[in-house]
Amino acid sequence: MKVIWPLGQATVRDVYDALRARRTVAYTTVQTMMNILETKGHLKKEPGEKAQVYTSVRPQRLVVQSMVREFVNRVFDGSARPLLVHLLKEKGLTERERKQLQRLFDKEGE
């Protein structure tokens, strides 16, 4: 999905090539995952000139929003505050990222 969203649409080969730039992955694995995402309703497949072309059914913002909500509900019993506190305390964040989170946190608390 992270490969398809910025492109708007992609073939299995497009996704495979993008993933191979970062790590080793088999073409058939990419094909299988894209078929699963299509079966689950996340991708739509249409015939292209040479290969099937996949597009996302839902925009990235809505998918991320849904995933974050599900994560917060499952891990933090529906309260985002503990997640934000954890992110603010996380040592892997840069000072700039910490300040941005703090501003968002302060703004939402108003």
C-alpha positions as CSV (number, residue, x, y, z in Angstrom):
1,M,0.0,0.0,0.0
2,K,2.8,2.4,0.8
3,V,4.2,1.9,-2.7
4,I,0.8,2.3,-4.4
5,W,-0.4,5.4,-2.6
6,P,2.2,7.8,-3.9
7,L,2.0,6.3,-7.4
8,G,-1.8,6.3,-7.5
9,Q,-1.7,3.0,-9.3
10,A,0.8,0.2,-9.9
11,T,1.4,-3.2,-11.3
12,V,2.9,-6.1,-9.3
13,R,6.2,-5.4,-11.1
14,D,6.1,-1.7,-10.0
15,V,5.6,-2.7,-6.4
16,Y,8.2,-5.5,-6.6
17,D,10.8,-3.2,-8.1
18,A,10.1,-0.6,-5.4
19,L,10.4,-3.2,-2.6
20,R,13.5,-4.8,-4.0
21,A,15.3,-1.4,-3.7
22,R,14.9,-1.8,0.1
23,R,15.0,-5.5,0.7
24,T,15.0,-9.0,-0.8
25,V,11.5,-10.1,-1.7
26,A,10.2,-12.7,-4.2
27,Y,8.0,-11.5,-7.0
28,T,5.4,-14.2,-6.2
29,T,5.3,-13.0,-2.6
30,V,4.4,-9.5,-3.8
31,Q,1.8,-10.9,-6.2
32,T,0.2,-13.0,-3.4
33,M,0.1,-10.1,-1.0
34,M,-1.5,-7.8,-3.6
35,N,-4.1,-10.5,-4.5
36,I,-4.9,-10.8,-0.7
37,L,-5.2,-7.0,-0.4
38,E,-7.6,-7.1,-3.4
39,T,-9.6,-9.9,-2.0
40,K,-9.9,-8.0,1.3
41,G,-11.2,-4.9,-0.5
42,H,-8.1,-2.7,0.0
43,L,-7.0,-2.8,-3.7
44,K,-9.0,-2.7,-7.0
45,K,-7.6,-4.5,-10.0
46,E,-8.2,-3.5,-13.6
47,P,-6.6,-4.7,-16.8
48,G,-3.7,-2.6,-18.1
49,E,-1.8,-2.7,-21.4
50,K,0.5,-5.4,-20.3
51,A,-0.4,-6.3,-16.8
52,Q,-3.1,-5.9,-14.2
53,V,-3.1,-2.4,-12.6
54,Y,-3.9,-2.0,-8.9
55,T,-5.3,1.1,-7.3
56,S,-6.1,1.8,-3.6
57,V,-9.8,1.7,-2.7
58,R,-9.3,4.0,0.2
59,P,-7.0,7.0,0.6
60,Q,-3.9,6.6,2.8
61,R,-5.2,9.1,5.4
62,L,-8.4,7.0,6.0
63,V,-6.5,3.8,6.2
64,V,-3.9,5.2,8.7
65,Q,-6.6,6.8,10.7
66,S,-8.5,3.5,11.0
67,M,-5.3,1.5,11.8
68,V,-4.2,4.0,14.5
69,R,-7.7,4.0,16.0
70,E,-7.7,0.2,16.1
71,F,-4.2,0.2,17.7
72,V,-5.2,2.7,20.4
73,N,-8.4,0.7,21.2
74,R,-6.5,-2.6,21.4
75,V,-3.3,-1.5,23.2
76,F,-4.4,1.5,25.2
77,D,-8.1,0.7,25.9
78,G,-9.2,3.5,23.6
79,S,-7.2,6.3,25.2
80,A,-4.7,8.0,23.0
81,R,-3.1,9.9,25.9
82,P,-0.8,7.1,27.0
83,L,0.4,6.7,23.4
84,L,1.2,10.4,23.2
85,V,3.0,10.3,26.5
86,H,5.0,7.3,25.4
87,L,6.0,9.0,22.1
88,L,7.0,12.2,24.0
89,K,9.3,10.1,26.2
90,E,10.7,7.9,23.5
91,K,14.4,8.4,23.2
92,G,14.4,7.6,19.4
93,L,12.7,10.9,18.6
94,T,14.7,14.0,17.6
95,E,14.2,17.1,19.7
96,R,12.3,18.7,16.7
97,E,9.9,15.7,16.6
98,R,9.4,15.9,20.4
99,K,8.6,19.6,20.2
100,Q,6.2,19.0,17.3
101,L,4.4,16.3,19.3
102,Q,4.3,18.5,22.4
103,R,2.7,21.3,20.4
104,L,0.1,19.0,19.0
105,F,-0.5,17.6,22.5
106,D,-0.8,21.1,24.0
107,K,-3.1,22.2,21.2
108,E,-5.5,19.2,21.6
109,G,-5.6,19.7,25.4
110,E,-7.0,23.2,25.0
